[in-house]
Amino acid sequence: MLTLRIKSGEYLTIGEDIAIQVFKKSGDSFLVAVKAPKDVPILRGEVLERTGQRPEGLREKRTKAPSEKRRDAKRLEELHK
């Protein structure tokens, strides 16, 4: 796994078609902008992990607060309506 340290507003590219830009928001929050072809699926990690999948080689994630878990579950339900 490649690990990069970038500053707010900087971006990285993956191949020729994908660009990811990161912005510091507040506290430990970040905004992530992803430019990719429409046929490339983009999922938050916790959504992918609900299917029992997790890419190998990733660092351990932080634990979510119960309120974050409820919010994410509600959002997922809304997507499936």
C-alpha positions in Angstrom: 0.0 0.0 0.0 1.2 3.5 -0.9 0.8 6.0 1.9 0.9 9.7 1.0 0.8 12.9 3.1 -0.9 15.7 1.3 -2.0 19.2 2.4 -5.5 20.6 2.2 -6.4 21.4 -1.4 -3.8 19.1 -2.9 -4.8 16.1 -5.0 -3.5 12.8 -6.2 -4.3 10.9 -9.4 -4.9 7.2 -10.1 -4.2 6.4 -13.7 -5.4 8.9 -16.2 -9.1 9.0 -15.3 -9.2 9.4 -11.5 -8.3 12.4 -9.3 -8.9 12.7 -5.6 -8.6 16.0 -3.8 -8.7 16.4 0.0 -9.8 19.5 2.0 -9.4 19.9 5.8 -12.8 20.9 7.2 -12.7 21.1 11.0 -11.4 19.0 13.8 -10.7 15.6 12.4 -13.1 16.0 9.4 -12.1 16.2 5.8 -13.9 16.7 2.5 -12.8 14.4 -0.2 -13.6 15.2 -3.9 -13.4 12.3 -6.3 -13.4 12.7 -10.1 -13.8 9.4 -11.8 -15.6 7.9 -14.8 -19.3 7.2 -14.1 -18.8 3.4 -14.5 -16.3 3.3 -11.6 -18.2 2.6 -8.3 -17.2 4.8 -5.4 -18.2 3.7 -1.9 -17.3 4.8 1.6 -15.5 2.1 3.5 -18.2 1.5 6.0 -20.7 0.9 3.2 -18.5 -1.7 1.6 -17.8 -3.4 4.9 -21.5 -3.9 5.5 -21.3 -6.5 2.7 -18.5 -8.3 4.6 -15.7 -7.0 2.4 -12.6 -5.0 3.3 -9.6 -4.4 1.0 -6.5 -6.1 2.3 -3.5 -4.0 3.4 -5.5 -1.1 4.9 -4.6 0.4 8.3 -7.1 -0.1 11.1 -10.0 2.3 11.1 -11.2 4.4 14.0 -14.2 3.3 16.0 -17.5 5.0 15.1 -19.7 6.7 17.7 -23.2 5.1 18.0 -24.7 8.3 16.5 -22.5 8.0 13.4 -23.6 4.3 13.0 -27.3 5.2 13.2 -26.8 8.1 10.7 -25.0 5.8 8.3 -27.6 3.1 8.6 -30.4 5.6 7.9 -28.6 6.9 4.8 -28.1 3.3 3.5 -31.9 2.6 4.0 -32.7 5.8 2.1 -30.6 4.7 -0.8 -32.4 1.4 -1.1 -35.9 2.9 -1.2 
